[in-house]
Amino acid sequence: MFIFMSYLIIKVGVMTPHSTYKTIIFDLDGTLLDTWPSLLQAVRTVTPGVTSIEPAALRLALSQGIGAMFARATDQMELDADAAQATMRDMERAYFGHALSAAVPYPNTDHTLTQLQGAGFTLALCTNRDRASTLALLDQAGWRSLFSHIHCLDDGLPPKPDPAAILATLAHLQCPLRDALFVGDSWIDAHCAAQAGVDFAAHLGGYHTHPGELAPAVLSYRHTRELSQWLAERFALLPELNHD
């Protein structure tokens, strides 16, 4: 597959999609919501004047969870264990107290999710984010009721890229692997889908360094409208997706 982006042609690994999907599982950060600016804001609030912070590395760590990102920031500051723990707590307070609400949906995401649910897809969420902040973000966006199942980092299973969370989600929904599509934005999501044995759709506007990290994928897209259009083209029995 060739994806046109800023006058460049990027070759992305392609997998052959299954013929039907009943369930679509979404990642949250970098896929549905752009949470990176608000998280960086929390780090900057706690570390004014610190020059050792490398935002690019923090952005990549976000796919492993908020705690992993804050831990990477304290590593960059070369703090001792006690100071690192105290700084992480300060970052968490800054984030949950002020910056959390600054996260914004990617363009047209609200419409796409509503379309997909209305077309008969079962929607689920699988994130390496804690449940409290996940639900706060979903409530802020008005999306919680759209998801039939929400799996979070603190639900007792290993984090992605371990496939346990996706497999448990599909078992809960009684959905066979062949009937599921996982949508994400990072190498962690791509590896998770591959290990679980489900099709993967890659959001190119999320938190990765190169599209090759997202292979193999049945679809690589930049705008959520492209996802719904692709599904509409593949599944002619879903006319609801043909109307924006």
Secondary structure, 3 states (H helix, E strand, C coil): CEEEECCEEEECCECCCCCCCCEEEECCECCCEECHHHHHHHHHHHCCCCCCCCHHHHHHHHHHCHHHHHHHHHHHCCCCHHHHHHHHHHHHHHHHHHHHHHCEECCCHHHHHHHHHHCCCEEEEECCCCHHHHHHHHHHHCCHHHCCEEECHHHCCCCCCCCHHHHHHHHHHCCCHHHEEEEECCHHHHHHHHHHCCEEEEECCCCCCCHHHHCCECEEECCHHHHHHHHHHHCCCCHHHHCC
